């Protein structure tokens, strides 16, 4: 008889947050704003990973992100095929750089002000 092995992964409150991110299409919206890239982890996926990480390791540096996701079900929280090692500080930092270059932090004109 074959031996059965089990593995435990912690979901905690992150499943609810990931579900809301999927409901509002956070990854898709960010990826559309940034445009096509040749990245293993899309900018939107990196941002969602940082949101999830911020709710667990609030004041930890980016290089500890793979440690945070090591025991999390990334196939459910983000997408199948994504590993904790892919969410390293280099990948996340470059995603932040792309967001900055896109100009997402530039001040926006409030529509109410524009109508006056």
C-alpha positions in Angstrom: 0.0 0.0 0.0 1.3 3.4 -1.0 2.2 5.8 1.8 0.0 9.0 2.0 1.7 12.2 2.9 -0.1 15.4 3.9 1.0 19.0 3.9 -0.5 21.9 5.7 -0.8 25.4 4.3 -2.1 28.4 6.3 -4.9 30.5 4.7 -6.0 32.5 7.7 -7.7 35.8 6.7 -5.8 36.0 3.5 -8.5 34.0 1.6 -11.1 36.7 2.2 -8.7 39.5 1.1 -7.6 37.5 -2.0 -11.3 37.0 -2.9 -12.0 40.7 -2.7 -8.9 41.4 -4.8 -10.2 39.0 -7.4 -13.7 40.5 -7.2 -12.4 43.9 -8.0 -9.9 42.5 -10.5 -7.0 44.2 -8.8 -4.4 42.3 -10.8 -6.1 42.9 -14.2 -6.6 46.6 -13.5 -3.0 47.2 -12.6 -1.7 45.0 -15.5 -3.8 47.0 -17.9 -2.5 50.3 -16.6 1.2 49.2 -16.7 0.8 47.5 -20.1 2.5 44.3 -21.3 5.7 43.2 -19.7 7.9 40.2 -20.0 7.8 39.3 -16.3 7.5 35.9 -14.6 5.2 37.6 -12.0 3.0 40.3 -13.4 3.0 43.7 -11.8 -0.6 43.2 -10.7 0.3 39.9 -9.1 3.2 41.5 -7.3 1.0 44.2 -5.9 -1.6 41.7 -4.7 1.1 39.7 -3.1 2.4 42.9 -1.3 -1.2 43.7 -0.1 -1.5 40.2 1.3 2.0 40.4 2.8 1.2 43.7 4.5 -1.7 42.1 6.3 0.7 39.5 7.8 4.2 40.9 8.0 3.3 44.6 8.3 6.7 46.0 9.0 9.0 43.4 7.4 11.3 44.2 4.5 10.6 42.9 0.9 13.3 40.3 1.0 11.3 38.4 3.7 8.3 38.1 1.4 9.2 34.5 0.2 9.4 33.5 3.8 5.9 34.8 4.5 4.4 32.9 1.5 6.3 29.7 2.1 3.4 28.0 3.9 0.6 29.7 2.0 -1.6 28.2 -0.8 -0.4 30.6 -3.6 -2.4 28.7 -6.2 -5.6 29.9 -4.4 -4.4 33.3 -3.2 -2.8 34.4 -6.5 -2.6 31.9 -9.3 -1.5 28.3 -10.0 2.2 27.9 -10.8 3.4 30.8 -8.6 5.9 29.9 -6.0 7.1 31.8 -2.9 10.6 32.1 -4.4 9.1 34.1 -7.4 7.9 36.7 -5.0 11.4 37.9 -4.1 12.5 41.4 -3.3 13.9 41.9 -6.8 10.6 41.0 -8.5 8.6 43.1 -6.1 10.9 46.1 -6.2 10.9 46.1 -10.0 7.1 46.0 -10.0 7.1 49.1 -7.8 9.5 50.8 -10.2 7.2 50.0 -13.1 4.2 51.4 -11.2 6.1 54.6 -10.5 7.2 54.9 -14.2 3.6 54.4 -15.2 2.7 57.5 -13.2 0.1 55.9 -11.0 1.3 58.2 -8.1 0.8 61.4 -10.1 -1.9 63.7 -8.6 -5.3 63.2 -10.3 -7.8 66.0 -11.0 -11.0 65.5 -9.0 -13.9 65.4 -11.4 -15.9 67.7 -9.1 -13.1 70.3 -9.3 -12.9 70.0 -13.1 -16.7 70.8 -13.4 -16.5 74.1 -11.5 
